Amino acid sequence: MSPALPDGEPVPADGALPAWVGRPGGDGAGATPERGFGVYLHVPFCSVRCGYCDFNTYTASELGGGADQAAYATTALREVDLAARVLRDARVPERAVSTVFVGGGTPTMLPARDLARLLDGVRSTWGLAPGAEVTTEANPDSVTPESLAELAAAGFTRVSFGMQSAVPHVLATLERTHDPRRIPDVVRWAADAGLKVSLDLIYGTPGESLDDWRASLESALATGVDHVSAYALVVEPGTKMAAQVRRGEIALPSDDDQATKYELADELLTAAGLTWYEVSNWARTDDDRCRHNLAYWRGDDWWGIGPGAHSYVAAAGPDGAQDDDAGPADGRVGVRWWNVKHPRRYAALLEAGTSPAAGRELLTRDEGQLERVMLQVRLREGLDLSVLAPGGRRAVAGLVARGLLDGRAALTGRGVLTLQGRLLADTVVRELTDDL
């Protein structure tokens, strides 16, 4: 079961944004805002629901009528059209799309031609910026050399494979269906098609030993990929795995076990020439980093297409450039909204010409500041300490003394996590934002 949507205020039936989001007195054209604009496309279909997963995904047996997978691209393109109208009517500065990310679910359950149609819709609506990054997630058992070549020909530049583990018993616990021996093949197929490749790993699965985790890291590195994401398993309420834990059928690892596995990941990935650029992500060069995710962490604008997808647009200043300090007199700095979750309801609303948004929140300055600290401190480039409130600035010296923030970086005005700080990032954020 995917998580419940957050509470929020109603969204107008036409999806209209607050008047203060756009460029006052203008048409949104001609501005050169610093913020990028990304598009996220959610594909909610999976062949099997993994026991740990709480994403907004559905198998065929869960969908029922009115949520036709074959018609999904057409449905999602209706929201692309709606998005273009809403942004235009709100006089949001026009920008070509800098990054596109197709996630899920398993996007590659759709035929490559449907993913190409979705990208074509984004391209024809907003245009793609020169060198735009276009990523799709994929399960290793859902692609072929031909489908990857078709995606590359359509304009995709990157694929992120859900490897998770190289150890069969760990994959079985996660209820992943792919054969780990297939990973080198799919990486080679993608590289042969001209796509950049990332592998996603999960550590801390019940029953996973440190040697198991080492084997997964070494297997990923043996493929020669230039980007690896390593995420600690989080067992969310409402998932099948949470029920298994509650019944005592499986036991979660300790915090110390998770920390040891993170340290091992950083050690092996660094030794192989990959550098951390965000707490859970390592890349060989700056060009190999995931620019779409960096846009989230840096606070760019994005529109999320699809059931359950979230979107965000910042308030614009008088010149039309979107700015963290812009906003109306009551201090609102941006608007976030989210779509209804079920594909059948999502399709019905768009078919009726109505926005699929289920709710929204108007962020205050303090809320925007909290999110800025929470996201940007996770980056290797760190946080500009001058944005902190007085209490946060006073906390920096103590965090440096405890080895959680890098002392040299702090002297230059940047809050950069040490290795120990990455393990305790939530603690760092709490202390830097204690007076918000």
Residue pairs with C-beta under 8 A, 6 or more apart in sequence:
1 54
1 238
1 239
2 54
2 55
2 56
2 57
2 238
2 308
2 341
3 54
3 236
3 237
3 238
5 308
5 338
5 340
5 341
5 358
5 359
6 338
6 359
6 361
7 359
8 337
8 338
8 358
8 359
8 360
8 361
9 359
9 360
9 361
9 362
10 359
10 360
11 337
11 355
11 357
11 358
11 359
11 360
12 355
13 354
13 355
14 86
14 354
14 355
15 82
15 86
15 355
15 357
16 86
16 89
16 90
17 86
17 87
17 89
17 90
17 92
17 313
17 335
18 90
18 328
18 332
18 335
18 362
19 90
20 315
20 316
20 327
20 328
20 332
21 90
21 92
21 313
21 314
21 315
21 316
21 334
21 335
22 28
22 90
22 91
22 92
22 316
23 31
23 91
23 92
23 93
23 316
23 319
23 320
24 91
24 316
24 318
26 91
26 320
27 91
28 87
28 88
28 90
28 91
28 92
28 93
28 94
28 320
29 93
29 94
30 320
31 93
31 94
31 316
31 319
31 320
31 321
32 93
32 321
33 93
33 95
33 316
33 320
33 321
33 322
34 321
34 322
35 95
35 299
35 300
35 301
35 314
35 321
35 322
36 95
36 98
36 99
36 129
36 295
36 300
36 301
37 95
37 96
37 97
37 98
37 126
37 300
37 301
37 302
37 303
38 97
38 98
38 99
38 100
38 101
38 292
38 295
38 296
38 300
38 301
38 302
38 303
39 97
39 99
39 100
39 101
39 122
39 126
39 302
39 303
39 304
39 305
40 100
40 101
40 102
40 103
40 292
40 302
40 303
40 304
40 305
40 306
40 309
41 76
41 100
41 101
41 102
41 103
41 107
41 118
41 122
41 305
41 306
41 309
42 56
42 103
42 104
42 105
42 304
42 305
42 306
42 307
42 308
42 309
43 72
43 102
43 103
43 104
43 105
43 106
43 107
43 109
43 110
43 306
44 56
44 57
44 58
44 104
44 105
44 306
44 307
44 308
44 343
45 57
45 58
45 59
45 60
45 69
45 72
45 104
45 105
45 106
45 109
45 110
46 53
46 57
46 58
46 59
46 104
46 105
46 106
46 109
47 59
47 106
47 109
47 142
47 177
48 59
48 175
48 177
49 57
49 58
49 59
49 62
49 175
49 240
50 174
50 175
50 176
51 173
51 174
51 175
51 239
51 240
51 241
51 244
52 174
52 175
52 202
52 205
52 233
52 235
52 236
52 239
52 240
52 241
53 239
54 236
54 238
54 239
55 104
55 105
56 105
56 307
56 308
56 341
57 104
57 105
57 106
58 67
58 105
58 342
58 343
60 69
63 69
63 343
63 344
64 344
65 344
66 344
66 347
66 348
67 342
67 343
67 344
67 347
68 347
69 109
69 110
71 347
72 110
72 114
72 343
73 110
73 114
73 115
73 117
73 118
75 346
75 347
75 350
75 351
76 118
76 121
76 305
76 306
77 117
77 118
77 121
78 350
78 351
79 305
79 306
79 339
79 350
79 356
80 118
80 121
80 122
80 125
80 305
81 125
82 350
82 355
83 125
83 303
83 305
84 125
84 126
86 355
87 94
87 303
87 313
90 313
91 316
91 320
92 301
92 313
92 316
93 316
93 320
93 321
93 322
94 126
95 126
95 129
96 126
96 127
96 128
96 129
96 132
97 122
97 123
97 126
97 127
97 128
97 129
97 132
98 129
98 132
98 133
98 291
98 295
98 300
99 132
99 133
99 134
99 135
99 291
99 292
99 295
100 119
100 122
100 128
100 132
100 133
100 134
100 135
100 292
101 135
101 136
101 292
101 293
102 115
102 118
102 135
102 136
102 137
103 136
103 137
104 137
106 137
106 138
106 139
106 142
107 115
107 136
107 137
107 138
108 115
108 136
108 137
108 138
108 139
108 142
108 143
108 147
109 142
111 147
112 147
112 150
112 151
112 154
113 150
115 136
115 151
115 154
115 156
116 150
116 151
116 154
116 155
118 305
119 134
119 154
119 155
119 156
120 154
122 128
123 155
128 134
128 155
132 157
133 157
133 158
133 290
133 291
133 292
134 155
134 156
134 157
134 158
135 156
135 157
135 158
135 159
135 160
135 290
135 292
136 151
136 156
136 158
136 159
136 160
137 159
137 160
137 161
137 162
138 159
138 160
138 161
138 162
138 186
139 161
139 162
139 177
139 178
140 161
140 162
140 163
140 178
140 179
140 182
140 183
140 186
141 177
141 178
141 179
141 182
143 159
143 186
143 189
143 190
144 189
145 189
145 192
145 193
148 159
148 186
148 189
148 190
148 193
148 195
149 192
149 193
151 159
151 193
151 195
152 193
152 194
152 195
156 195
157 195
157 196
158 195
158 196
158 197
158 198
158 290
159 190
159 195
159 196
159 197
159 198
160 197
160 198
160 199
160 200
160 227
160 229
160 290
161 183
161 186
161 187
161 190
161 197
161 198
161 199
161 200
162 176
162 200
163 180
163 183
163 199
163 200
163 201
163 216
163 220
164 170
164 171
164 174
164 176
164 200
164 201
164 202
165 171
165 174
165 176
165 180
165 201
165 202
165 205
165 208
165 212
165 216
166 180
166 183
166 215
166 216
166 218
166 219
166 220
167 180
167 208
167 212
167 215
167 216
168 180
169 207
169 212
170 205
170 207
170 208
170 212
170 216
171 178
171 180
173 205
173 206
173 207
173 208
173 250
174 202
174 205
175 240
180 219
183 199
183 219
183 220
183 223
184 222
184 223
187 197
187 199
187 223
187 224
187 225
188 223
190 197
191 197
196 226
196 227
196 288
197 223
197 225
197 226
197 227
198 225
198 226
198 227
198 228
198 229
198 290
199 220
199 223
199 225
199 227
199 228
199 229
200 228
200 229
200 231
201 216
201 217
201 220
201 228
201 229
201 230
201 231
201 265
202 230
202 231
202 232
202 233
203 213
203 216
203 230
203 231
203 232
203 233
203 258
203 261
203 262
203 265
204 232
204 233
204 252
204 253
204 257
204 258
204 261
205 233
206 241
206 245
206 250
206 251
206 252
206 253
207 250
208 253
210 257
210 260
210 261
210 264
213 261
213 264
213 265
214 264
214 268
217 228
217 230
217 264
217 265
217 268
217 269
218 268
220 228
221 228
221 268
221 269
221 272
226 274
226 283
226 284
226 285
226 288
227 274
227 281
227 282
227 283
227 284
227 288
227 289
227 290
228 269
228 274
228 281
228 282
229 280
229 281
229 282
229 290
230 262
230 265
230 269
230 280
230 281
230 282
231 280
232 258
232 261
232 262
232 280
235 241
235 242
235 245
235 252
236 242
241 250
244 250
245 251
245 252
259 423
262 422
262 423
263 419
263 423
265 282
266 276
266 282
266 419
266 422
269 276
269 282
270 276
270 282
273 284
274 282
274 283
274 284
275 282
275 283
275 284
275 380
276 282
276 380
276 422
277 283
277 286
277 289
277 294
277 379
277 380
277 381
278 293
278 294
278 297
278 378
278 379
278 380
279 378
279 417
279 422
279 425
281 289
281 290
281 293
283 289
283 290
294 379
295 302
296 302
296 375
297 375
297 376
297 378
297 379
298 375
298 376
298 379
299 314
299 324
299 371
299 372
299 375
299 376
301 312
301 313
301 314
301 322
302 311
302 312
303 311
303 313
304 310
304 311
304 338
304 339
306 339
306 346
307 339
307 340
307 341
307 342
307 343
307 345
307 346
307 356
308 338
308 339
308 340
308 341
309 338
309 339
310 336
310 337
310 338
310 339
311 336
311 337
311 338
312 334
312 335
312 336
313 322
313 334
313 335
314 322
314 323
314 324
314 326
314 333
314 334
315 322
315 323
315 326
315 327
315 328
315 332
315 333
315 334
315 335
316 322
316 323
316 326
317 323
317 325
317 326
324 333
324 368
324 372
325 333
325 365
326 333
327 333
327 334
327 365
330 364
331 364
331 365
332 362
332 363
332 364
333 363
333 364
333 365
333 367
333 368
334 362
334 363
334 368
335 360
335 361
335 362
335 363
336 360
336 361
336 363
337 357
337 358
337 359
337 360
337 361
338 357
338 358
338 359
338 360
339 346
339 356
339 357
339 358
340 346
340 349
340 356
340 357
340 358
341 358
345 356
346 356
349 355
349 356
350 356
363 371
366 436
369 387
369 389
369 433
369 436
370 433
370 436
372 383
372 387
373 383
373 387
373 388
373 392
373 429
373 432
373 433
374 429
374 433
376 382
376 383
376 384
377 383
377 415
377 417
377 425
377 428
377 429
377 432
378 417
378 425
380 416
381 414
381 416
382 406
382 409
382 414
382 415
382 416
382 417
383 414
383 415
383 416
383 432
384 413
384 414
384 415
385 392
385 393
385 396
385 410
385 413
385 414
385 415
386 413
388 396
388 415
388 432
389 433
389 435
389 436
390 435
391 434
391 435
392 431
392 432
392 433
392 434
392 435
392 436
395 431
395 432
395 434
396 405
396 410
396 415
396 432
398 431
399 405
399 415
399 421
399 428
399 431
399 432
400 406
400 407
400 410
403 418
403 420
403 421
404 417
404 418
404 420
404 421
404 424
404 427
404 428
405 415
405 416
405 417
405 418
405 421
405 428
406 414
406 416
406 417
406 418
406 421
409 415
409 416
410 416
415 428
415 432
417 425
417 428
421 428
